[in-house]
């Protein structure tokens, strides 16, 4: 199922230059949009500063989880064993989890928990980031879904812990 869904998405890779350009741009550059949003939130006001701080913490914990998984589990990238459309070069390390997807979902989930509108916009960009990783031939759909799940759970748990600690201090 994973391979079939990958083929459905990736088979269009390399056939439409404007879409290929967009997917390459998203996969390489959208993380800077997330960085810009976090910096903007940091300087906007105290409550948004708190959100950006929580997002950075979530990213750090997510990165730690990513590193642990990479040390313990290996799944070859789609282009290693199969002939697939690959638009940009990639490492041949494990395909699961997707670092790009995990980090942007950690940020977007944290923002969503505090600001639904901005969080939905950032979540849409996160979904596009994950989709672009499949389009360019670097990840399977299960890598993206699993990475998004891990990041969302990390952000949600961190938020619950933070709210519990705030209640204790009151």
Backbone as ProteinMPNN parsed JSONL, in Angstrom:
{"seq_chain_A": "XXXXXXXXXXXXXXXXXXXXXXXXXXXXXXXXXXXXXXXXXXXXXXXXXXXXXXXXXXXXXXXXXXXXXXXXXXXXXXXXXXXXXXXXXXXXXXXXXXXXXXXXXXXXXXXXXXXXXXXXXXXXXXXXXXXXXXXXXXXXXXXXXXXXXXXXXXXXXXXXXXXXXXXXXX", "coords_chain_A": {"N_chain_A": [[0.825, -1.194, 0.0], [1.892, 1.272, 0.846], [3.988, 1.626, -0.988], [2.499, 1.671, -3.356], [0.924, 4.001, -3.056], [2.993, 5.835, -2.917], [3.985, 5.607, -5.553], [1.758, 6.565, -6.991], [1.776, 9.283, -6.338], [4.45, 10.09, -6.896], [4.828, 9.49, -9.58], [4.161, 11.589, -11.21], [6.175, 13.314, -10.927], [8.679, 15.293, -12.379], [7.329, 15.76, -14.734], [5.961, 18.108, -15.021], [7.152, 21.124, -15.133], [6.604, 23.651, -13.695], [5.219, 22.742, -11.373], [7.082, 20.917, -10.379], [9.164, 22.72, -9.787], [7.905, 24.205, -7.757], [7.51, 22.19, -5.79], [10.166, 21.481, -5.243], [11.05, 23.922, -4.246], [9.41, 24.15, -1.972], [10.252, 21.898, -0.504], [12.907, 22.572, -0.004], [12.961, 25.246, 0.951], [10.753, 26.097, 2.553], [11.044, 25.814, 5.248], [12.277, 28.1, 6.112], [10.23, 29.907, 6.117], [8.81, 29.028, 8.328], [10.729, 29.57, 10.29], [10.815, 32.37, 10.079], [8.178, 32.978, 10.922], [8.289, 32.089, 13.588], [10.222, 33.875, 14.626], [8.891, 36.299, 14.182], [6.688, 35.905, 15.892], [8.017, 35.816, 18.328], [8.767, 38.465, 18.72], [6.336, 39.801, 18.673], [4.33, 39.876, 20.901], [4.001, 39.181, 24.474], [2.501, 36.786, 24.916], [2.649, 35.477, 22.43], [5.377, 35.194, 22.326], [5.78, 33.276, 24.249], [4.545, 31.124, 22.956], [6.254, 30.766, 20.738], [8.53, 30.018, 22.091], [7.691, 27.585, 23.239], [7.33, 26.177, 20.85], [9.955, 25.984, 19.9], [11.064, 24.4, 21.931], [9.556, 22.077, 21.517], [10.447, 21.431, 18.953], [13.12, 20.81, 19.578], [12.862, 18.543, 21.259], [11.565, 16.857, 19.467], [13.545, 16.632, 17.504], [15.446, 15.23, 18.99], [14.065, 12.795, 19.37], [13.874, 12.047, 16.689], [16.618, 11.615, 16.142], [17.142, 9.44, 17.857], [15.465, 7.453, 16.714], [16.629, 7.235, 14.168], [19.062, 6.096, 14.882], [18.309, 3.565, 15.687], [16.725, 2.339, 13.767], [16.411, 1.381, 10.367], [15.339, 2.145, 7.163], [15.354, 1.817, 3.769], [15.584, 4.543, 1.422], [13.159, 5.486, -1.105], [14.362, 5.689, -3.7], [16.604, 4.132, -3.555], [16.299, 1.319, -3.842], [14.51, 1.143, -5.909], [13.425, 2.258, -9.146], [12.702, 5.468, -9.376], [11.173, 8.735, -9.722], [13.369, 11.226, -9.039], [13.97, 14.378, -7.981], [15.825, 16.073, -6.766], [19.097, 15.739, -5.335], [19.744, 13.428, -2.62], [20.563, 12.26, 0.682], [21.526, 8.895, 1.443], [20.594, 7.828, 3.744], [18.417, 6.509, 6.334], [14.976, 6.468, 5.484], [12.887, 6.829, 7.223], [12.435, 8.504, 10.243], [11.041, 11.447, 8.596], [12.942, 14.227, 8.718], [12.493, 16.913, 7.914], [9.673, 16.99, 7.799], [8.963, 16.269, 10.43], [9.979, 18.421, 11.986], [8.643, 20.726, 10.962], [5.993, 20.041, 11.489], [6.077, 19.882, 14.264], [6.368, 22.571, 14.941], [4.056, 23.725, 13.698], [1.939, 22.361, 14.975], [2.269, 23.146, 17.643], [1.818, 25.912, 17.382], [-0.819, 25.813, 16.46], [-2.167, 24.888, 18.733], [-2.31, 27.133, 20.271], [-3.12, 29.293, 18.642], [-5.554, 29.079, 16.492], [-6.118, 29.923, 13.79], [-3.664, 30.879, 12.601], [-2.273, 28.558, 13.149], [-3.611, 26.667, 11.54], [-2.906, 27.587, 8.999], [-0.139, 27.229, 9.095], [-0.129, 24.483, 9.485], [-1.153, 23.609, 7.054], [0.984, 24.327, 5.407], [2.812, 22.557, 6.487], [1.739, 20.082, 5.743], [1.995, 20.346, 2.969], [4.773, 20.394, 2.858], [5.415, 17.77, 3.667], [4.14, 16.364, 1.572], [5.642, 17.317, -0.577], [8.066, 16.099, -0.076], [7.56, 13.478, -0.757], [6.931, 13.829, -3.444], [9.382, 14.738, -4.558], [10.791, 12.422, -4.37], [12.027, 11.431, -2.064], [10.859, 10.308, 0.249], [8.57, 7.841, 1.584], [4.945, 7.692, 1.786], [4.162, 6.678, 4.34], [6.34, 7.378, 5.91], [6.05, 10.121, 6.089], [3.517, 10.419, 7.275], [3.945, 9.056, 9.709], [6.016, 10.637, 10.779], [4.718, 13.105, 11.036], [2.775, 12.404, 12.915], [4.364, 11.697, 15.173], [5.595, 14.179, 15.719], [3.337, 15.828, 16.162], [2.215, 14.584, 18.409], [4.304, 14.904, 20.244], [4.369, 17.726, 20.505], [1.781, 18.162, 21.523], [1.8, 16.72, 23.96], [3.859, 18.083, 25.288], [2.619, 20.575, 25.523], [0.45, 19.935, 27.215], [1.849, 19.223, 29.541], [3.061, 21.651, 30.097], [0.81, 23.315, 30.615], [-0.181, 22.007, 32.87], [1.914, 22.431, 34.677], [1.747, 25.212, 34.87], [-0.702, 25.493, 36.184], [-0.084, 24.369, 38.642], [1.678, 26.227, 39.667], [0.039, 28.344, 40.216]], "CA_chain_A": [[0.0, 0.0, 0.0], [2.783, 2.42, 0.953], [4.678, 1.754, -2.269], [1.516, 2.053, -4.382], [0.599, 5.416, -2.864], [4.188, 6.574, -3.328], [4.022, 5.636, -7.023], [0.678, 7.433, -7.467], [2.203, 10.677, -6.183], [5.754, 10.351, -7.492], [4.872, 9.26, -11.027], [4.006, 12.87, -11.892], [7.424, 14.044, -10.724], [9.464, 15.461, -13.6], [6.46, 15.917, -15.907], [5.406, 19.464, -15.069], [8.219, 21.967, -14.567], [6.188, 24.59, -12.639], [4.911, 22.011, -10.13], [8.362, 20.418, -9.879], [9.848, 23.859, -9.189], [7.212, 24.499, -6.501], [7.795, 21.124, -4.821], [11.567, 21.615, -4.843], [11.123, 25.111, -3.405], [8.799, 23.818, -0.677], [11.095, 20.945, 0.219], [14.176, 23.205, 0.384], [12.911, 26.609, 1.492], [9.612, 26.453, 3.402], [11.481, 25.862, 6.647], [12.601, 29.492, 6.427], [8.945, 30.545, 6.439], [8.554, 28.658, 9.722], [11.669, 30.338, 11.102], [10.336, 33.753, 10.061], [6.981, 33.048, 11.76], [8.726, 31.989, 14.987], [10.875, 35.147, 14.988], [7.817, 37.295, 14.246], [5.924, 35.653, 17.112], [8.878, 36.157, 19.456], [8.787, 39.917, 18.908], [4.996, 40.396, 18.623], [3.914, 40.189, 22.275], [4.433, 38.184, 25.469], [1.853, 35.478, 24.747], [3.232, 34.842, 21.245], [6.75, 34.843, 22.684], [5.64, 31.997, 24.951], [4.24, 30.109, 21.936], [7.464, 30.482, 19.968], [9.418, 29.285, 22.998], [7.177, 26.212, 23.28], [7.587, 25.562, 19.543], [11.383, 25.647, 19.853], [11.228, 23.239, 22.817], [8.982, 20.93, 20.818], [11.393, 21.071, 17.884], [14.283, 20.168, 20.189], [12.488, 17.187, 21.685], [11.297, 16.104, 18.24], [14.847, 16.339, 16.896], [16.029, 14.174, 19.804], [13.347, 11.565, 19.002], [14.332, 11.754, 15.321], [17.969, 11.06, 16.239], [17.04, 8.093, 18.448], [14.886, 6.54, 15.724], [17.635, 7.019, 13.112], [20.092, 5.207, 15.419], [17.779, 2.227, 15.954], [15.887, 1.797, 12.695], [16.808, 1.769, 9.012], [14.444, 1.811, 6.05], [15.964, 2.487, 2.617], [14.792, 5.543, 0.705], [12.522, 4.897, -2.291], [15.222, 5.654, -4.878], [17.731, 3.227, -3.353], [15.985, -0.013, -4.369], [13.552, 1.207, -7.013], [13.596, 3.346, -10.098], [11.662, 6.456, -9.107], [11.512, 10.1, -10.091], [14.031, 11.972, -7.967], [14.209, 15.707, -8.544], [17.022, 16.674, -6.173], [19.891, 14.713, -4.643], [19.442, 13.181, -1.216], [21.398, 11.282, 1.372], [20.987, 7.535, 1.361], [20.3, 7.35, 5.096], [17.076, 5.96, 6.514], [13.879, 7.324, 5.046], [11.994, 7.108, 8.353], [11.396, 9.493, 9.952], [11.4, 12.599, 7.774], [13.328, 15.343, 9.586], [11.78, 18.108, 7.466], [8.272, 16.875, 8.192], [8.848, 16.286, 11.892], [10.235, 19.748, 12.549], [7.577, 21.682, 10.626], [4.78, 19.652, 12.212], [6.26, 20.26, 15.669], [6.073, 24.001, 15.019], [2.66, 24.032, 13.344], [1.05, 21.838, 16.013], [2.384, 24.037, 18.803], [1.117, 27.158, 17.056], [-2.249, 25.501, 16.387], [-2.705, 24.745, 20.084], [-2.48, 28.468, 20.843], [-3.762, 30.192, 17.684], [-6.128, 28.167, 15.497], [-6.033, 30.414, 12.41], [-2.26, 30.785, 12.182], [-1.924, 27.144, 13.225], [-4.131, 25.984, 10.343], [-2.067, 27.997, 7.864], [1.148, 26.548, 9.254], [-0.378, 23.05, 9.278], [-1.26, 23.412, 5.599], [2.364, 24.345, 4.909], [3.44, 21.307, 6.935], [1.237, 19.016, 4.859], [2.667, 20.556, 1.68], [6.166, 19.98, 3.019], [5.42, 16.312, 3.619], [3.79, 15.957, 0.202], [6.78, 17.628, -1.457], [9.119, 15.11, 0.17], [7.187, 12.314, -1.567], [7.001, 14.258, -4.845], [10.772, 14.783, -5.024], [11.315, 11.056, -4.359], [12.861, 11.166, -0.894], [10.168, 9.601, 1.333], [7.305, 7.141, 1.386], [3.842, 8.313, 2.546], [4.174, 6.265, 5.751], [7.377, 8.169, 6.586], [5.485, 11.451, 6.312], [2.432, 10.279, 8.248], [4.569, 8.714, 10.987], [6.747, 11.808, 11.263], [3.72, 14.098, 11.445], [2.167, 11.896, 14.138], [5.333, 11.833, 16.269], [5.758, 15.603, 16.022], [2.088, 16.342, 16.741], [2.089, 14.041, 19.758], [5.316, 15.557, 21.07], [3.899, 19.088, 20.793], [0.585, 18.083, 22.36], [2.213, 16.295, 25.3], [4.597, 19.204, 25.868], [1.62, 21.588, 25.864], [-0.281, 19.475, 28.405], [2.775, 19.335, 30.673], [3.226, 23.081, 30.356], [-0.416, 23.816, 31.255], [-0.244, 21.418, 34.206], [2.886, 23.151, 35.504], [1.214, 26.558, 35.124], [-1.755, 25.363, 37.195], [0.566, 24.09, 39.925], [2.311, 27.454, 40.149], [-0.992, 29.286, 40.638]], "C_chain_A": [[0.869, 1.258, 0.0], [3.478, 2.691, -0.387], [3.722, 2.195, -3.379], [1.162, 3.53, -4.276], [1.787, 6.296, -3.25], [4.218, 6.712, -4.848], [2.951, 6.554, -7.603], [1.106, 8.892, -7.419], [3.453, 10.954, -7.004], [5.779, 10.18, -9.01], [4.715, 10.556, -11.828], [5.259, 13.736, -11.77], [8.21, 14.099, -12.032], [8.642, 15.681, -14.851], [5.891, 17.317, -16.076], [6.375, 20.403, -14.354], [7.741, 22.948, -13.501], [5.878, 23.892, -11.306], [6.195, 21.442, -9.53], [9.133, 21.533, -9.181], [9.238, 24.195, -7.83], [7.539, 23.46, -5.437], [9.244, 21.178, -4.342], [11.721, 22.817, -3.917], [10.563, 24.81, -2.013], [9.722, 22.915, 0.125], [12.382, 21.596, 0.729], [14.025, 24.492, 1.184], [11.782, 26.907, 2.469], [9.989, 26.501, 4.879], [11.849, 27.276, 7.074], [11.337, 30.303, 6.711], [8.609, 30.26, 7.902], [9.473, 29.437, 10.666], [11.224, 31.799, 11.202], [9.116, 33.912, 10.977], [7.365, 32.975, 13.239], [9.393, 33.28, 15.452], [9.835, 36.248, 15.122], [7.024, 37.14, 15.547], [6.718, 36.051, 18.352], [8.805, 37.65, 19.769], [7.395, 40.557, 18.965], [4.489, 40.82, 20.003], [4.272, 39.019, 23.191], [3.797, 36.813, 25.261], [2.39, 34.74, 23.517], [4.695, 34.444, 21.488], [6.764, 33.489, 23.388], [5.392, 30.863, 23.956], [5.503, 29.758, 21.152], [8.476, 29.713, 20.815], [8.992, 27.816, 23.101], [7.455, 25.476, 21.964], [9.049, 25.143, 19.422], [11.678, 24.447, 20.754], [10.717, 21.972, 22.139], [9.889, 20.465, 19.68], [12.603, 20.332, 18.454], [14.001, 18.741, 20.613], [12.225, 16.302, 20.467], [12.599, 15.722, 17.546], [15.551, 15.214, 17.659], [15.384, 12.819, 19.469], [13.774, 11.104, 17.611], [15.7, 11.062, 15.363], [17.949, 9.646, 16.821], [16.502, 7.082, 17.444], [15.916, 6.219, 14.643], [18.734, 6.061, 13.582], [19.621, 3.754, 15.503], [17.076, 1.57, 14.769], [16.388, 2.285, 11.344], [15.79, 1.252, 8.005], [15.011, 2.545, 4.836], [15.01, 3.472, 1.93], [14.247, 4.93, -0.578], [13.459, 4.742, -3.482], [16.394, 4.682, -4.752], [17.469, 1.881, -4.022], [15.084, -0.007, -5.594], [13.903, 2.355, -7.937], [12.415, 4.302, -9.917], [12.127, 7.816, -9.599], [12.125, 10.812, -8.903], [14.473, 13.306, -8.553], [15.454, 16.386, -8.01], [17.787, 15.585, -5.43], [19.504, 14.599, -3.174], [20.472, 12.231, -0.634], [20.761, 9.915, 1.197], [20.768, 6.949, 2.754], [18.86, 6.853, 5.16], [16.001, 6.967, 6.122], [12.925, 7.678, 6.189], [12.811, 7.449, 9.583], [11.936, 10.615, 9.063], [11.679, 13.789, 8.694], [12.569, 16.618, 9.212], [10.34, 18.108, 7.994], [8.11, 16.951, 9.703], [8.995, 17.696, 12.449], [9.127, 20.741, 12.213], [6.263, 21.32, 11.312], [4.895, 19.962, 13.707], [5.911, 21.739, 15.857], [4.598, 24.271, 14.776], [1.677, 23.516, 14.386], [1.081, 22.723, 17.244], [1.628, 25.336, 18.547], [-0.386, 26.925, 17.032], [-2.886, 25.409, 17.769], [-2.962, 26.091, 20.757], [-3.277, 29.411, 19.946], [-4.258, 29.35, 16.511], [-5.929, 28.631, 14.053], [-4.606, 30.302, 11.885], [-1.803, 29.328, 12.188], [-2.412, 26.36, 12.023], [-3.302, 26.334, 9.105], [-0.73, 27.261, 7.918], [0.999, 25.031, 9.063], [-0.508, 22.726, 7.795], [0.135, 23.42, 4.968], [3.116, 23.079, 5.312], [3.019, 20.135, 6.051], [1.896, 19.128, 3.482], [4.136, 20.137, 1.739], [6.278, 18.457, 2.942], [5.137, 15.784, 2.218], [4.967, 16.192, -0.74], [7.905, 16.615, -1.287], [8.832, 13.807, -0.587], [7.383, 12.652, -3.041], [8.439, 14.233, -5.373], [11.467, 13.428, -4.931], [12.131, 10.676, -3.151], [12.201, 10.316, 0.186], [8.926, 8.879, 0.839], [6.203, 7.877, 2.166], [3.831, 7.927, 4.022], [5.241, 7.013, 6.549], [6.821, 9.528, 6.983], [4.402, 11.382, 7.39], [2.994, 9.975, 9.638], [5.305, 9.894, 11.6], [5.796, 12.88, 11.769], [3.077, 13.68, 12.773], [3.103, 12.079, 15.338], [5.462, 13.295, 16.689], [4.511, 16.186, 16.68], [1.902, 15.84, 18.167], [3.09, 14.697, 20.709], [4.855, 16.954, 21.474], [2.698, 19.086, 21.727], [0.941, 17.702, 23.793], [2.974, 17.426, 25.999], [3.647, 20.314, 26.304], [0.853, 21.196, 27.12], [0.59, 19.584, 29.649], [2.935, 20.799, 31.065], [2.004, 23.664, 31.066], [-0.559, 23.27, 32.67], [0.714, 22.134, 35.149], [2.415, 24.555, 35.83], [0.129, 26.524, 36.202], [-1.168, 25.132, 38.574], [1.168, 25.354, 40.52], [1.298, 28.466, 40.666], [-1.468, 28.985, 41.985]], "O_chain_A": [[0.613, 2.196, -0.755], [3.545, 3.829, -0.852], [4.09, 2.995, -4.239], [1.106, 4.232, -5.286], [1.614, 7.366, -3.835], [4.448, 7.802, -5.371], [3.196, 7.246, -8.591], [0.833, 9.654, -8.347], [3.511, 11.946, -7.731], [6.689, 10.692, -9.661], [5.097, 10.611, -12.997], [5.38, 14.766, -12.434], [8.384, 13.084, -12.707], [9.208, 15.781, -15.94], [5.399, 17.67, -17.148], [6.408, 20.463, -13.125], [8.407, 23.08, -12.475], [6.234, 24.395, -10.24], [6.38, 21.478, -8.314], [9.693, 21.322, -8.105], [9.961, 24.44, -6.864], [7.818, 23.819, -4.293], [9.518, 20.945, -3.164], [12.436, 22.745, -2.917], [11.166, 25.17, -1.002], [9.945, 23.152, 1.312], [12.892, 21.212, 1.781], [14.879, 24.8, 2.016], [11.859, 27.916, 3.171], [9.317, 27.163, 5.67], [11.748, 27.62, 8.252], [11.377, 31.276, 7.464], [8.172, 31.153, 8.628], [9.036, 29.907, 11.717], [11.253, 32.39, 12.281], [9.035, 34.884, 11.728], [6.823, 33.721, 14.054], [9.146, 33.728, 16.572], [9.885, 37.041, 16.062], [6.727, 38.127, 16.22], [6.152, 36.565, 19.316], [8.785, 38.05, 20.933], [7.285, 41.743, 19.275], [4.246, 42.004, 20.237], [4.781, 37.995, 22.735], [4.465, 35.79, 25.41], [2.567, 33.522, 23.552], [5.183, 33.469, 20.916], [7.645, 32.663, 23.152], [5.954, 29.776, 24.092], [5.788, 28.581, 20.928], [9.194, 28.854, 20.304], [9.83, 26.915, 23.055], [7.779, 24.289, 21.971], [9.348, 24.069, 18.901], [12.459, 23.572, 20.38], [11.365, 20.926, 22.184], [10.077, 19.267, 19.469], [13.057, 19.343, 17.879], [14.799, 17.837, 20.36], [12.619, 15.136, 20.443], [12.734, 14.602, 17.053], [16.179, 14.347, 17.052], [16.083, 11.819, 19.306], [14.007, 9.916, 17.386], [15.909, 10.047, 14.698], [18.653, 8.76, 16.336], [17.027, 5.974, 17.336], [16.061, 5.063, 14.245], [19.278, 5.3, 12.781], [20.425, 2.827, 15.405], [16.859, 0.358, 14.778], [16.745, 3.453, 11.189], [15.433, 0.074, 8.003], [15.137, 3.769, 4.864], [13.799, 3.255, 1.871], [14.808, 3.96, -1.088], [13.36, 3.754, -4.209], [17.101, 4.433, -5.729], [18.349, 1.359, -4.708], [14.914, -1.037, -6.247], [14.591, 3.3, -7.551], [11.279, 3.979, -10.263], [13.311, 8.029, -9.86], [11.473, 10.983, -7.873], [15.253, 13.353, -9.504], [16.076, 17.185, -8.71], [17.191, 14.62, -4.952], [19.004, 15.548, -2.57], [21.156, 11.503, -1.353], [19.588, 9.807, 0.842], [20.758, 5.731, 2.93], [18.173, 6.79, 4.141], [16.113, 8.161, 6.398], [12.237, 8.698, 6.136], [13.769, 6.752, 9.917], [13.139, 10.707, 8.818], [10.777, 14.296, 9.362], [12.062, 17.321, 10.087], [9.864, 19.095, 8.556], [7.21, 17.63, 10.198], [8.207, 18.111, 13.299], [8.71, 21.515, 13.075], [5.497, 22.211, 11.678], [3.89, 20.276, 14.344], [5.238, 22.107, 16.82], [3.957, 24.969, 15.561], [0.673, 24.175, 14.655], [0.037, 23.019, 17.826], [0.881, 25.802, 19.407], [-1.148, 27.752, 17.532], [-4.034, 25.816, 17.948], [-3.744, 26.176, 21.704], [-4.032, 30.245, 20.447], [-3.477, 28.957, 15.644], [-5.607, 27.821, 13.184], [-4.372, 29.695, 10.839], [-1.029, 28.916, 11.324], [-1.707, 25.479, 11.532], [-3.032, 25.474, 8.267], [-0.255, 26.737, 6.91], [1.901, 24.378, 8.54], [-0.028, 21.69, 7.336], [0.426, 22.605, 4.091], [3.96, 22.588, 4.562], [3.842, 19.306, 5.663], [2.306, 18.123, 2.902], [4.67, 19.589, 0.775], [7.134, 17.925, 2.235], [5.811, 14.873, 1.738], [5.254, 15.36, -1.6], [8.616, 16.307, -2.243], [9.759, 13.115, -1.006], [7.936, 11.854, -3.798], [8.691, 13.771, -6.485], [12.611, 13.292, -5.366], [12.866, 9.689, -3.196], [12.898, 9.667, 0.965], [8.321, 9.245, -0.169], [6.504, 8.61, 3.109], [3.523, 8.762, 4.872], [5.06, 7.256, 7.743], [7.088, 10.025, 8.077], [4.383, 12.2, 8.309], [2.567, 10.571, 10.627], [5.224, 10.122, 12.807], [6.039, 13.493, 12.809], [2.863, 14.516, 13.651], [2.683, 12.558, 16.392], [5.441, 13.607, 17.88], [4.612, 16.947, 17.642], [1.476, 16.597, 19.04], [2.752, 15.008, 21.851], [4.94, 17.325, 22.645], [2.61, 19.922, 22.627], [0.432, 18.304, 24.738], [2.747, 17.689, 27.18], [3.855, 20.928, 27.35], [0.629, 22.032, 27.995], [0.11, 19.998, 30.704], [2.942, 21.131, 32.25], [2.151, 24.428, 32.019], [-1.007, 23.982, 33.569], [0.363, 22.415, 36.295], [2.648, 25.048, 36.934], [0.053, 27.426, 37.037], [-1.69, 25.639, 39.567], [1.169, 25.533, 41.738], [1.641, 29.344, 41.457], [-2.342, 29.682, 42.501]]}, "name": "protein", "num_of_chains": 1, "seq": "XXXXXXXXXXXXXXXXXXXXXXXXXXXXXXXXXXXXXXXXXXXXXXXXXXXXXXXXXXXXXXXXXXXXXXXXXXXXXXXXXXXXXXXXXXXXXXXXXXXXXXXXXXXXXXXXXXXXXXXXXXXXXXXXXXXXXXXXXXXXXXXXXXXXXXXXXXXXXXXXXXXXXXXXXX"}
